[in-house]
Amino acid sequence: MKYGELKALCLQKLFAIEGDKAVLDGNTRQFLSAIPGAANEAMALLATAGRPIIRRLDIPVSPREGGEGPPLFRNLKEMDRDFFRFVPGEIYFSPAGGFGRLQQPRGFRTGGEGSLWLDGDREGIWIVYYQVYPRWITRDTRDEEEISLPPEAASLIPLYVASQLYKDEDLAVAAQYRNEFEAGRSMLASFYNDGNGSEFESASGWI
């Protein structure tokens, strides 16, 4: 979904336009200025407690000469400013010559703010999956830019926006929109917490 499409959908929910294009006039001006903030709130809820955005990081390891050494340290928050948290149970080690099969590892430790310590004494590749925040909407966001959420999550944003911006007009309608948003978010969270699907974006080569 593109930002221009999102704005139009929000305005439709707010009964501010009749067509499918977001126009700037006396009926929409105030809504359009408030949409980015409300949309960002919706995306934060969806990405952190609904439909996660997951990236993959590959960290190749070459054995040290002369025996064991200190653990490898990486800070994912510094490497990826969108970092939110590690995906629980989704850190693997693929040994060299292991025919590409992933093995559940023991030689790692995570800490706050994206800290990660890895066993660097085995040749192979550490594979780390982690959640990220979406790309936020700003006043500079162009109508052609894609919303950085999967379609099933992005489609819920207009419901949240309308629930926030329509309170002064009709509280009952606003509450109905919020209930529909929460029902949709709950379904997404239930599905993805069961491990039935994920979205991966390669972030290989950081080491």
Backbone as JSON Lines, residues from 0, in Angstrom:
{"i":0,"aa":"M","n":[0.84,-1.19,0.0],"ca":[0.0,0.0,0.0],"c":[0.88,1.26,0.0]}
{"i":1,"aa":"K","n":[0.57,2.2,-0.86],"ca":[1.31,3.46,-0.92],"c":[0.68,4.49,0.01]}
{"i":2,"aa":"Y","n":[1.49,5.48,0.38],"ca":[1.01,6.47,1.34],"c":[-0.2,7.24,0.8]}
{"i":3,"aa":"G","n":[-0.19,7.56,-0.49],"ca":[-1.33,8.25,-1.07],"c":[-2.61,7.43,-0.95]}
{"i":4,"aa":"E","n":[-2.51,6.12,-1.16],"ca":[-3.66,5.24,-1.01],"c":[-4.12,5.19,0.43]}
{"i":5,"aa":"L","n":[-3.16,5.15,1.36],"ca":[-3.5,5.12,2.78],"c":[-4.26,6.37,3.18]}
{"i":6,"aa":"K","n":[-3.81,7.53,2.73],"ca":[-4.51,8.78,3.07],"c":[-5.93,8.77,2.55]}
{"i":7,"aa":"A","n":[-6.11,8.28,1.34],"ca":[-7.47,8.24,0.78],"c":[-8.37,7.32,1.59]}
{"i":8,"aa":"L","n":[-7.85,6.16,1.98],"ca":[-8.64,5.23,2.78],"c":[-9.01,5.81,4.13]}
{"i":9,"aa":"C","n":[-8.07,6.54,4.72],"ca":[-8.36,7.18,6.01],"c":[-9.45,8.23,5.86]}
{"i":10,"aa":"L","n":[-9.37,9.04,4.82],"ca":[-10.37,10.08,4.59],"c":[-11.74,9.49,4.29]}
{"i":11,"aa":"Q","n":[-11.76,8.35,3.62],"ca":[-13.04,7.68,3.37],"c":[-13.68,7.23,4.68]}
{"i":12,"aa":"K","n":[-12.86,6.66,5.58],"ca":[-13.38,6.24,6.88],"c":[-13.9,7.43,7.69]}
{"i":13,"aa":"L","n":[-13.3,8.59,7.44],"ca":[-13.69,9.8,8.15],"c":[-14.83,10.55,7.45]}
{"i":14,"aa":"F","n":[-15.33,9.97,6.36],"ca":[-16.44,10.57,5.58],"c":[-16.07,11.97,5.09]}
{"i":15,"aa":"A","n":[-14.77,12.15,4.77],"ca":[-14.3,13.48,4.35],"c":[-14.2,13.61,2.84]}
{"i":16,"aa":"I","n":[-14.21,12.48,2.1],"ca":[-14.18,12.52,0.64],"c":[-15.18,11.51,0.11]}
{"i":17,"aa":"E","n":[-15.56,11.7,-1.13],"ca":[-16.5,10.78,-1.77],"c":[-15.81,9.85,-2.75]}
{"i":18,"aa":"G","n":[-14.71,10.29,-3.33],"ca":[-13.99,9.46,-4.29],"c":[-12.88,8.65,-3.65]}
{"i":19,"aa":"D","n":[-11.89,8.26,-4.47],"ca":[-10.79,7.43,-3.98],"c":[-9.46,8.16,-4.03]}
{"i":20,"aa":"K","n":[-9.5,9.5,-4.08],"ca":[-8.29,10.3,-4.1],"c":[-8.3,11.24,-2.9]}
{"i":21,"aa":"A","n":[-7.14,11.37,-2.26],"ca":[-7.0,12.31,-1.15],"c":[-6.84,13.71,-1.7]}
{"i":22,"aa":"V","n":[-7.77,14.59,-1.39],"ca":[-7.71,15.97,-1.86],"c":[-7.58,16.89,-0.65]}
{"i":23,"aa":"L","n":[-6.94,18.01,-0.89],"ca":[-6.77,19.0,0.17],"c":[-7.8,20.1,0.0]}
{"i":24,"aa":"D","n":[-8.74,20.19,0.94],"ca":[-9.75,21.24,0.92],"c":[-10.17,21.52,2.36]}
{"i":25,"aa":"G","n":[-11.24,22.29,2.51],"ca":[-11.67,22.66,3.84],"c":[-12.12,21.48,4.69]}
{"i":26,"aa":"N","n":[-12.61,20.42,4.04],"ca":[-13.07,19.25,4.78],"c":[-11.93,18.32,5.21]}
{"i":27,"aa":"T","n":[-10.84,18.36,4.48],"ca":[-9.78,17.38,4.71],"c":[-8.51,17.95,5.35]}
{"i":28,"aa":"R","n":[-8.35,19.27,5.31],"ca":[-7.09,19.88,5.73],"c":[-6.67,19.43,7.14]}
{"i":29,"aa":"Q","n":[-7.58,19.53,8.09],"ca":[-7.25,19.19,9.46],"c":[-6.96,17.7,9.61]}
{"i":30,"aa":"F","n":[-7.73,16.86,8.91],"ca":[-7.5,15.43,8.98],"c":[-6.13,15.05,8.4]}
{"i":31,"aa":"L","n":[-5.79,15.65,7.25],"ca":[-4.54,15.3,6.59],"c":[-3.33,15.65,7.45]}
{"i":32,"aa":"S","n":[-3.42,16.73,8.19],"ca":[-2.3,17.11,9.05],"c":[-2.15,16.16,10.24]}
{"i":33,"aa":"A","n":[-3.24,15.49,10.62],"ca":[-3.2,14.6,11.78],"c":[-2.97,13.14,11.42]}
{"i":34,"aa":"I","n":[-3.12,12.78,10.15],"ca":[-3.0,11.38,9.74],"c":[-1.61,10.8,10.05]}
{"i":35,"aa":"P","n":[-0.5,11.5,9.76],"ca":[0.81,10.86,10.01],"c":[1.01,10.4,11.45]}
{"i":36,"aa":"G","n":[0.66,11.24,12.42],"ca":[0.84,10.86,13.81],"c":[0.02,9.65,14.2]}
{"i":37,"aa":"A","n":[-1.25,9.63,13.8],"ca":[-2.11,8.49,14.13],"c":[-1.67,7.24,13.38]}
{"i":38,"aa":"A","n":[-1.24,7.39,12.13],"ca":[-0.78,6.23,11.37],"c":[0.48,5.63,11.98]}
{"i":39,"aa":"N","n":[1.37,6.47,12.48],"ca":[2.58,5.96,13.13],"c":[2.23,5.19,14.4]}
{"i":40,"aa":"E","n":[1.23,5.67,15.14],"ca":[0.79,4.93,16.34],"c":[0.29,3.54,15.94]}
{"i":41,"aa":"A","n":[-0.49,3.49,14.88],"ca":[-1.01,2.21,14.41],"c":[0.11,1.28,13.98]}
{"i":42,"aa":"M","n":[1.09,1.81,13.24],"ca":[2.19,0.97,12.77],"c":[3.02,0.45,13.93]}
{"i":43,"aa":"A","n":[3.21,1.28,14.96],"ca":[3.97,0.83,16.13],"c":[3.25,-0.34,16.8]}
{"i":44,"aa":"L","n":[1.95,-0.24,16.96],"ca":[1.18,-1.32,17.57],"c":[1.23,-2.59,16.71]}
{"i":45,"aa":"L","n":[1.11,-2.42,15.41],"ca":[1.07,-3.58,14.53],"c":[2.42,-4.28,14.43]}
{"i":46,"aa":"A","n":[3.5,-3.5,14.36],"ca":[4.83,-4.09,14.17],"c":[5.39,-4.71,15.44]}
{"i":47,"aa":"T","n":[4.98,-4.22,16.6],"ca":[5.53,-4.73,17.86],"c":[4.58,-5.71,18.55]}
{"i":48,"aa":"A","n":[3.31,-5.67,18.23],"ca":[2.35,-6.56,18.9],"c":[1.22,-6.93,17.95]}
{"i":49,"aa":"G","n":[1.6,-7.39,16.78],"ca":[0.6,-7.77,15.8],"c":[1.24,-8.57,14.69]}
{"i":50,"aa":"R","n":[1.79,-7.87,13.71],"ca":[2.44,-8.5,12.55],"c":[3.89,-8.05,12.52]}
{"i":51,"aa":"P","n":[4.83,-8.84,13.04],"ca":[6.22,-8.41,13.11],"c":[6.86,-8.27,11.74]}
{"i":52,"aa":"I","n":[7.82,-7.36,11.66],"ca":[8.68,-7.23,10.49],"c":[10.02,-7.85,10.89]}
{"i":53,"aa":"I","n":[10.42,-8.89,10.2],"ca":[11.59,-9.66,10.61],"c":[12.69,-9.56,9.56]}
{"i":54,"aa":"R","n":[13.9,-9.33,10.02],"ca":[15.07,-9.33,9.16],"c":[16.03,-10.44,9.58]}
{"i":55,"aa":"R","n":[16.88,-10.8,8.65],"ca":[17.87,-11.85,8.9],"c":[19.27,-11.27,8.77]}
{"i":56,"aa":"L","n":[20.13,-11.64,9.69],"ca":[21.52,-11.21,9.69],"c":[22.42,-12.44,9.69]}
{"i":57,"aa":"D","n":[23.32,-12.55,8.7],"ca":[24.29,-13.64,8.63],"c":[25.66,-13.12,9.09]}
{"i":58,"aa":"I","n":[26.26,-13.84,10.04],"ca":[27.57,-13.44,10.56],"c":[28.54,-14.61,10.34]}
{"i":59,"aa":"P","n":[29.4,-14.52,9.31],"ca":[30.35,-15.59,9.07],"c":[31.45,-15.61,10.13]}
{"i":60,"aa":"V","n":[31.92,-16.81,10.45],"ca":[32.95,-16.97,11.47],"c":[34.08,-17.84,10.92]}
{"i":61,"aa":"S","n":[35.32,-17.38,11.1],"ca":[36.5,-18.17,10.78],"c":[37.23,-18.49,12.07]}
{"i":62,"aa":"P","n":[37.66,-19.73,12.26],"ca":[38.32,-20.09,13.53],"c":[39.58,-19.27,13.76]}
{"i":63,"aa":"R","n":[39.82,-18.92,15.0],"ca":[41.03,-18.2,15.34],"c":[42.22,-19.16,15.38]}
{"i":64,"aa":"E","n":[43.36,-18.63,15.07],"ca":[44.58,-19.41,15.21],"c":[45.02,-19.37,16.66]}
{"i":65,"aa":"G","n":[45.55,-20.5,17.13],"ca":[46.09,-20.52,18.48],"c":[45.07,-20.83,19.56]}
{"i":66,"aa":"G","n":[43.94,-21.43,19.19],"ca":[43.0,-21.84,20.21],"c":[41.85,-20.89,20.42]}
{"i":67,"aa":"E","n":[41.2,-21.05,21.57],"ca":[39.99,-20.29,21.86],"c":[40.31,-18.82,22.13]}
{"i":68,"aa":"G","n":[39.33,-17.98,21.8],"ca":[39.46,-16.56,22.05],"c":[38.19,-16.02,22.67]}
{"i":69,"aa":"P","n":[38.14,-14.72,22.91],"ca":[36.94,-14.13,23.49],"c":[35.76,-14.22,22.52]}
{"i":70,"aa":"P","n":[34.54,-14.19,23.03],"ca":[33.36,-14.25,22.15],"c":[33.33,-13.07,21.18]}
{"i":71,"aa":"L","n":[32.74,-13.31,20.02],"ca":[32.48,-12.22,19.09],"c":[31.35,-11.36,19.65]}
{"i":72,"aa":"F","n":[31.49,-10.05,19.52],"ca":[30.43,-9.15,20.01],"c":[29.88,-8.34,18.85]}
{"i":73,"aa":"R","n":[28.58,-8.27,18.79],"ca":[27.9,-7.43,17.81],"c":[26.76,-6.69,18.53]}
{"i":74,"aa":"N","n":[26.52,-5.45,18.12],"ca":[25.4,-4.68,18.66],"c":[24.46,-4.38,17.5]}
{"i":75,"aa":"L","n":[23.33,-5.07,17.48],"ca":[22.42,-4.92,16.34],"c":[21.74,-3.56,16.32]}
{"i":76,"aa":"K","n":[21.61,-2.94,17.49],"ca":[21.0,-1.61,17.52],"c":[21.88,-0.61,16.79]}
{"i":77,"aa":"E","n":[23.2,-0.78,16.89],"ca":[24.12,0.1,16.19],"c":[24.21,-0.25,14.71]}
{"i":78,"aa":"M","n":[24.05,-1.52,14.39],"ca":[24.16,-1.97,13.0],"c":[22.89,-1.71,12.19]}
{"i":79,"aa":"D","n":[21.76,-1.74,12.86],"ca":[20.48,-1.52,12.2],"c":[19.64,-0.62,13.11]}
{"i":80,"aa":"R","n":[19.49,0.63,12.72],"ca":[18.79,1.58,13.59],"c":[17.32,1.25,13.76]}
{"i":81,"aa":"D","n":[16.79,0.35,12.92],"ca":[15.39,-0.06,13.05],"c":[15.21,-1.21,14.04]}
{"i":82,"aa":"F","n":[16.29,-1.74,14.62],"ca":[16.22,-2.9,15.5],"c":[15.22,-2.68,16.63]}
{"i":83,"aa":"F","n":[14.37,-3.7,16.85],"ca":[13.42,-3.67,17.96],"c":[13.78,-4.71,19.01]}
{"i":84,"aa":"R","n":[13.88,-5.99,18.61],"ca":[14.27,-7.04,19.54],"c":[14.62,-8.29,18.76]}
{"i":85,"aa":"F","n":[15.36,-9.19,19.43],"ca":[15.65,-10.49,18.84],"c":[14.37,-11.33,18.8]}
{"i":86,"aa":"V","n":[14.25,-12.16,17.77],"ca":[13.13,-13.1,17.72],"c":[13.48,-14.26,18.64]}
{"i":87,"aa":"P","n":[12.68,-14.53,19.67],"ca":[13.01,-15.6,20.63],"c":[13.22,-16.94,19.94]}
{"i":88,"aa":"G","n":[14.32,-17.59,20.29],"ca":[14.6,-18.92,19.76],"c":[15.02,-18.96,18.31]}
{"i":89,"aa":"E","n":[15.32,-17.81,17.7],"ca":[15.64,-17.77,16.28],"c":[17.08,-17.3,16.04]}
{"i":90,"aa":"I","n":[18.02,-17.89,16.76],"ca":[19.44,-17.69,16.5],"c":[20.03,-19.07,16.24]}
{"i":91,"aa":"Y","n":[20.67,-19.24,15.08],"ca":[21.15,-20.55,14.65],"c":[22.62,-20.48,14.26]}
{"i":92,"aa":"F","n":[23.23,-21.66,14.19],"ca":[24.59,-21.77,13.68],"c":[24.62,-22.82,12.59]}
{"i":93,"aa":"S","n":[25.16,-22.45,11.43],"ca":[25.31,-23.38,10.32],"c":[26.8,-23.68,10.17]}
{"i":94,"aa":"P","n":[27.25,-24.87,10.56],"ca":[28.68,-25.17,10.51],"c":[29.19,-25.33,9.09]}
{"i":95,"aa":"A","n":[30.46,-25.01,8.9],"ca":[31.08,-25.2,7.59],"c":[31.02,-26.68,7.22]}
{"i":96,"aa":"G","n":[30.63,-26.95,5.96],"ca":[30.52,-28.32,5.52],"c":[29.32,-29.04,6.06]}
{"i":97,"aa":"G","n":[28.38,-28.29,6.63],"ca":[27.21,-28.91,7.23],"c":[26.04,-29.07,6.29]}
{"i":98,"aa":"F","n":[26.31,-28.96,4.99],"ca":[25.28,-29.16,3.97],"c":[24.11,-28.17,4.13]}
{"i":99,"aa":"G","n":[24.39,-27.02,4.71],"ca":[23.38,-25.98,4.8],"c":[22.33,-26.18,5.86]}
{"i":100,"aa":"R","n":[22.46,-27.24,6.65],"ca":[21.43,-27.5,7.67],"c":[21.72,-26.67,8.91]}
{"i":101,"aa":"L","n":[20.7,-26.02,9.42],"ca":[20.86,-25.16,10.59],"c":[20.81,-26.0,11.86]}
{"i":102,"aa":"Q","n":[21.65,-25.65,12.8],"ca":[21.66,-26.34,14.08],"c":[21.31,-25.35,15.18]}
{"i":103,"aa":"Q","n":[20.43,-25.73,16.08],"ca":[20.11,-24.87,17.21],"c":[21.36,-24.73,18.08]}
{"i":104,"aa":"P","n":[21.83,-23.49,18.28],"ca":[23.11,-23.31,18.97],"c":[22.97,-23.15,20.48]}
{"i":105,"aa":"R","n":[24.09,-23.26,21.14],"ca":[24.18,-22.96,22.55],"c":[25.17,-21.83,22.82]}
{"i":106,"aa":"G","n":[26.08,-21.62,21.9],"ca":[27.17,-20.69,22.15],"c":[26.87,-19.24,21.87]}
{"i":107,"aa":"F","n":[25.8,-18.72,22.43],"ca":[25.51,-17.3,22.24],"c":[24.82,-16.76,23.49]}
{"i":108,"aa":"R","n":[24.85,-15.43,23.59],"ca":[24.15,-14.76,24.68],"c":[23.67,-13.4,24.18]}
{"i":109,"aa":"T","n":[22.46,-13.03,24.54],"ca":[21.92,-11.72,24.17],"c":[21.81,-10.83,25.4]}
{"i":110,"aa":"G","n":[21.84,-9.53,25.15],"ca":[21.69,-8.56,26.22],"c":[20.81,-7.41,25.79]}
{"i":111,"aa":"G","n":[20.64,-6.46,26.67],"ca":[19.79,-5.32,26.35],"c":[20.34,-4.45,25.24]}
{"i":112,"aa":"E","n":[19.45,-3.69,24.61],"ca":[19.82,-2.75,23.56],"c":[20.53,-3.43,22.39]}
{"i":113,"aa":"G","n":[20.15,-4.66,22.09],"ca":[20.65,-5.33,20.9],"c":[22.01,-5.97,21.02]}
{"i":114,"aa":"S","n":[22.54,-6.14,22.23],"ca":[23.86,-6.75,22.41],"c":[23.8,-8.25,22.16]}
{"i":115,"aa":"L","n":[24.84,-8.76,21.49],"ca":[24.89,-10.17,21.12],"c":[26.33,-10.67,21.21]}
{"i":116,"aa":"W","n":[26.54,-11.75,21.98],"ca":[27.84,-12.38,22.09],"c":[27.76,-13.76,21.46]}
{"i":117,"aa":"L","n":[28.74,-14.11,20.6],"ca":[28.71,-15.35,19.84],"c":[30.01,-16.12,20.02]}
{"i":118,"aa":"D","n":[29.89,-17.45,20.02],"ca":[31.06,-18.31,20.01],"c":[31.78,-18.13,18.68]}
{"i":119,"aa":"G","n":[33.04,-17.71,18.72],"ca":[33.79,-17.49,17.49],"c":[34.82,-18.56,17.19]}
{"i":120,"aa":"D","n":[34.7,-19.7,17.85],"ca":[35.72,-20.75,17.7],"c":[35.33,-21.84,16.71]}
{"i":121,"aa":"R","n":[34.14,-21.75,16.13],"ca":[33.71,-22.75,15.16],"c":[33.53,-22.08,13.8]}
{"i":122,"aa":"E","n":[34.03,-22.72,12.77],"ca":[33.88,-22.17,11.43],"c":[32.46,-22.39,10.92]}
{"i":123,"aa":"G","n":[31.87,-21.36,10.41],"ca":[30.52,-21.46,9.88],"c":[29.86,-20.11,9.83]}
{"i":124,"aa":"I","n":[28.54,-20.09,9.96],"ca":[27.78,-18.84,9.87],"c":[26.73,-18.83,10.98]}
{"i":125,"aa":"W","n":[26.74,-17.78,11.77],"ca":[25.65,-17.52,12.71],"c":[24.51,-16.84,11.94]}
{"i":126,"aa":"I","n":[23.32,-17.28,12.18],"ca":[22.14,-16.72,11.51],"c":[21.2,-16.19,12.58]}
{"i":127,"aa":"V","n":[20.92,-14.91,12.52],"ca":[20.15,-14.23,13.56],"c":[18.91,-13.58,12.94]}
{"i":128,"aa":"Y","n":[17.76,-13.87,13.51],"ca":[16.52,-13.22,13.09],"c":[16.09,-12.23,14.17]}
{"i":129,"aa":"Y","n":[15.68,-11.03,13.73],"ca":[15.28,-10.01,14.69],"c":[14.15,-9.15,14.12]}
{"i":130,"aa":"Q","n":[13.38,-8.58,15.02],"ca":[12.27,-7.72,14.63],"c":[12.74,-6.27,14.52]}
{"i":131,"aa":"V","n":[12.09,-5.54,13.64],"ca":[12.43,-4.13,13.44],"c":[11.18,-3.26,13.49]}
{"i":132,"aa":"Y","n":[11.4,-1.99,13.76],"ca":[10.32,-1.01,13.69],"c":[10.03,-0.68,12.22]}
{"i":133,"aa":"P","n":[8.83,-0.24,11.91],"ca":[8.53,0.16,10.54],"c":[9.19,1.5,10.22]}
{"i":134,"aa":"R","n":[9.16,1.85,8.95],"ca":[9.63,3.18,8.54],"c":[8.5,4.18,8.81]}
{"i":135,"aa":"W","n":[8.79,5.15,9.65],"ca":[7.75,6.08,10.09],"c":[7.36,7.08,9.0]}
{"i":136,"aa":"I","n":[6.14,7.54,9.09],"ca":[5.62,8.56,8.17],"c":[5.98,9.94,8.72]}
{"i":137,"aa":"T","n":[6.48,10.8,7.85],"ca":[6.82,12.17,8.22],"c":[6.14,13.13,7.25]}
{"i":138,"aa":"R","n":[6.33,14.39,7.49],"ca":[5.75,15.39,6.57],"c":[6.4,15.36,5.2]}
{"i":139,"aa":"D","n":[7.56,14.7,5.12],"ca":[8.26,14.59,3.84],"c":[7.92,13.31,3.08]}
{"i":140,"aa":"T","n":[7.12,12.45,3.67],"ca":[6.76,11.19,3.0],"c":[5.94,11.48,1.75]}
{"i":141,"aa":"R","n":[6.37,10.93,0.63],"ca":[5.68,11.16,-0.64],"c":[4.54,10.17,-0.83]}
{"i":142,"aa":"D","n":[3.55,10.58,-1.6],"ca":[2.4,9.71,-1.85],"c":[2.79,8.4,-2.52]}
{"i":143,"aa":"E","n":[3.92,8.39,-3.26],"ca":[4.33,7.2,-3.99],"c":[5.07,6.19,-3.11]}
{"i":144,"aa":"E","n":[5.42,6.57,-1.89],"ca":[6.19,5.67,-1.03],"c":[5.31,4.57,-0.46]}
{"i":145,"aa":"E","n":[5.89,3.37,-0.4],"ca":[5.18,2.22,0.15],"c":[5.18,2.26,1.68]}
{"i":146,"aa":"I","n":[4.07,1.91,2.26],"ca":[4.0,1.75,3.72],"c":[4.81,0.51,4.08]}
{"i":147,"aa":"S","n":[5.68,0.62,5.07],"ca":[6.62,-0.47,5.37],"c":[6.02,-1.52,6.3]}
{"i":148,"aa":"L","n":[4.82,-1.96,5.96],"ca":[4.17,-3.08,6.64],"c":[3.58,-4.0,5.58]}
{"i":149,"aa":"P","n":[3.47,-5.29,5.87],"ca":[2.82,-6.19,4.93],"c":[1.37,-5.75,4.69]}
{"i":150,"aa":"P","n":[0.78,-6.1,3.54],"ca":[-0.57,-5.64,3.2],"c":[-1.62,-5.96,4.25]}
{"i":151,"aa":"E","n":[-1.53,-7.16,4.86],"ca":[-2.55,-7.55,5.83],"c":[-2.51,-6.68,7.08]}
{"i":152,"aa":"A","n":[-1.34,-6.11,7.37],"ca":[-1.23,-5.2,8.51],"c":[-1.56,-3.76,8.1]}
{"i":153,"aa":"A","n":[-1.05,-3.35,6.94],"ca":[-1.29,-1.98,6.48],"c":[-2.78,-1.7,6.29]}
{"i":154,"aa":"S","n":[-3.54,-2.73,5.93],"ca":[-4.97,-2.53,5.7],"c":[-5.73,-2.15,6.96]}
{"i":155,"aa":"L","n":[-5.12,-2.38,8.14],"ca":[-5.78,-2.05,9.41],"c":[-5.5,-0.61,9.85]}
{"i":156,"aa":"I","n":[-4.51,0.03,9.25],"ca":[-4.13,1.38,9.69],"c":[-5.29,2.38,9.59]}
{"i":157,"aa":"P","n":[-6.06,2.42,8.48],"ca":[-7.16,3.38,8.4],"c":[-8.17,3.24,9.53]}
{"i":158,"aa":"L","n":[-8.4,2.02,10.01],"ca":[-9.33,1.82,11.12],"c":[-8.84,2.53,12.38]}
{"i":159,"aa":"Y","n":[-7.54,2.39,12.66],"ca":[-6.99,3.04,13.85],"c":[-7.01,4.56,13.68]}
{"i":160,"aa":"V","n":[-6.58,5.04,12.53],"ca":[-6.57,6.49,12.29],"c":[-7.95,7.07,12.47]}
{"i":161,"aa":"A","n":[-8.95,6.43,11.88],"ca":[-10.32,6.94,11.99],"c":[-10.81,6.89,13.43]}
{"i":162,"aa":"S","n":[-10.4,5.87,14.17],"ca":[-10.85,5.76,15.56],"c":[-10.3,6.92,16.41]}
{"i":163,"aa":"Q","n":[-9.13,7.41,16.03],"ca":[-8.53,8.5,16.79],"c":[-9.05,9.88,16.34]}
{"i":164,"aa":"L","n":[-9.24,10.04,15.05],"ca":[-9.59,11.35,14.52],"c":[-11.09,11.63,14.47]}
{"i":165,"aa":"Y","n":[-11.91,10.6,14.68],"ca":[-13.36,10.79,14.58],"c":[-14.05,10.87,15.94]}
{"i":166,"aa":"K","n":[-13.25,10.9,17.0],"ca":[-13.84,10.91,18.35],"c":[-14.73,12.11,18.59]}
{"i":167,"aa":"D","n":[-14.32,13.26,18.11],"ca":[-15.1,14.48,18.34],"c":[-16.37,14.52,17.5]}
{"i":168,"aa":"E","n":[-16.38,13.77,16.4],"ca":[-17.54,13.76,15.51],"c":[-18.6,12.77,15.99]}
{"i":169,"aa":"D","n":[-18.17,11.55,16.25],"ca":[-19.1,10.49,16.67],"c":[-18.32,9.45,17.45]}
{"i":170,"aa":"L","n":[-18.44,9.48,18.75],"ca":[-17.66,8.59,19.61],"c":[-18.02,7.13,19.39]}
{"i":171,"aa":"A","n":[-19.28,6.86,19.1],"ca":[-19.71,5.47,18.89],"c":[-19.06,4.89,17.64]}
{"i":172,"aa":"V","n":[-19.03,5.66,16.57],"ca":[-18.38,5.2,15.33],"c":[-16.89,5.03,15.56]}
{"i":173,"aa":"A","n":[-16.26,5.98,16.26],"ca":[-14.84,5.88,16.56],"c":[-14.53,4.61,17.36]}
{"i":174,"aa":"A","n":[-15.37,4.3,18.33],"ca":[-15.17,3.1,19.14],"c":[-15.32,1.84,18.29]}
{"i":175,"aa":"Q","n":[-16.26,1.86,17.36],"ca":[-16.45,0.7,16.47],"c":[-15.2,0.48,15.62]}
{"i":176,"aa":"Y","n":[-14.63,1.57,15.09],"ca":[-13.41,1.45,14.3],"c":[-12.28,0.86,15.14]}
{"i":177,"aa":"R","n":[-12.14,1.33,16.37],"ca":[-11.06,0.84,17.22],"c":[-11.25,-0.65,17.54]}
{"i":178,"aa":"N","n":[-12.48,-1.05,17.78],"ca":[-12.75,-2.46,18.04],"c":[-12.39,-3.32,16.83]}
{"i":179,"aa":"E","n":[-12.69,-2.84,15.63],"ca":[-12.35,-3.58,14.42],"c":[-10.84,-3.65,14.25]}
{"i":180,"aa":"F","n":[-10.15,-2.56,14.56],"ca":[-8.68,-2.57,14.48],"c":[-8.1,-3.59,15.45]}
{"i":181,"aa":"E","n":[-8.55,-3.57,16.7],"ca":[-8.0,-4.48,17.7],"c":[-8.31,-5.94,17.37]}
{"i":182,"aa":"A","n":[-9.48,-6.19,16.8],"ca":[-9.82,-7.56,16.4],"c":[-8.88,-8.04,15.31]}
{"i":183,"aa":"G","n":[-8.6,-7.17,14.34],"ca":[-7.68,-7.53,13.27],"c":[-6.26,-7.72,13.77]}
{"i":184,"aa":"R","n":[-5.84,-6.84,14.66],"ca":[-4.48,-6.96,15.22],"c":[-4.35,-8.24,16.03]}
{"i":185,"aa":"S","n":[-5.37,-8.59,16.78],"ca":[-5.35,-9.81,17.57],"c":[-5.23,-11.04,16.69]}
{"i":186,"aa":"M","n":[-5.92,-11.05,15.57],"ca":[-5.84,-12.18,14.64],"c":[-4.43,-12.3,14.07]}
{"i":187,"aa":"L","n":[-3.83,-11.16,13.71],"ca":[-2.47,-11.2,13.17],"c":[-1.49,-11.72,14.22]}
{"i":188,"aa":"A","n":[-1.61,-11.21,15.44],"ca":[-0.71,-11.62,16.51],"c":[-0.84,-13.11,16.79]}
{"i":189,"aa":"S","n":[-2.06,-13.62,16.8],"ca":[-2.28,-15.04,17.06],"c":[-1.65,-15.9,15.97]}
{"i":190,"aa":"F","n":[-1.81,-15.47,14.74],"ca":[-1.29,-16.25,13.61],"c":[0.24,-16.28,13.63]}
{"i":191,"aa":"Y","n":[0.88,-15.11,13.79],"ca":[2.33,-15.06,13.68],"c":[3.03,-15.52,14.94]}
{"i":192,"aa":"N","n":[2.39,-15.45,16.08],"ca":[2.99,-16.0,17.29],"c":[3.01,-17.52,17.27]}
{"i":193,"aa":"D","n":[2.16,-18.11,16.42],"ca":[2.18,-19.56,16.26],"c":[3.27,-20.03,15.3]}
{"i":194,"aa":"G","n":[4.01,-19.05,14.74],"ca":[5.12,-19.39,13.86],"c":[4.7,-19.85,12.49]}
{"i":195,"aa":"N","n":[3.53,-19.41,12.03],"ca":[3.05,-19.86,10.74],"c":[3.55,-19.04,9.57]}
{"i":196,"aa":"G","n":[4.25,-17.96,9.86],"ca":[4.76,-17.16,8.74],"c":[5.61,-16.03,9.24]}
{"i":197,"aa":"S","n":[6.51,-15.58,8.38],"ca":[7.37,-14.46,8.71],"c":[7.78,-13.78,7.43]}
{"i":198,"aa":"E","n":[8.21,-12.55,7.57],"ca":[8.75,-11.81,6.42],"c":[10.22,-11.57,6.68]}
{"i":199,"aa":"F","n":[11.08,-11.94,5.71],"ca":[12.51,-11.81,5.92],"c":[13.09,-10.81,4.95]}
{"i":200,"aa":"E","n":[13.98,-9.98,5.45],"ca":[14.7,-9.04,4.63],"c":[16.18,-9.25,4.89]}
{"i":201,"aa":"S","n":[16.94,-9.57,3.86],"ca":[18.35,-9.88,4.06],"c":[19.13,-8.67,4.54]}
{"i":202,"aa":"A","n":[19.98,-8.92,5.5],"ca":[20.89,-7.89,6.0],"c":[22.27,-8.5,6.15]}
{"i":203,"aa":"S","n":[22.66,-9.31,5.18],"ca":[23.91,-10.07,5.27],"c":[25.13,-9.17,5.12]}
{"i":204,"aa":"G","n":[26.22,-9.68,5.66],"ca":[27.49,-9.01,5.43],"c":[27.98,-8.14,6.54]}
{"i":205,"aa":"W","n":[27.22,-8.02,7.63],"ca":[27.7,-7.22,8.75],"c":[28.6,-8.08,9.62]}
{"i":206,"aa":"I","n":[29.81,-7.75,9.71],"ca":[30.72,-8.47,10.6],"c":[31.94,-7.61,10.85]}
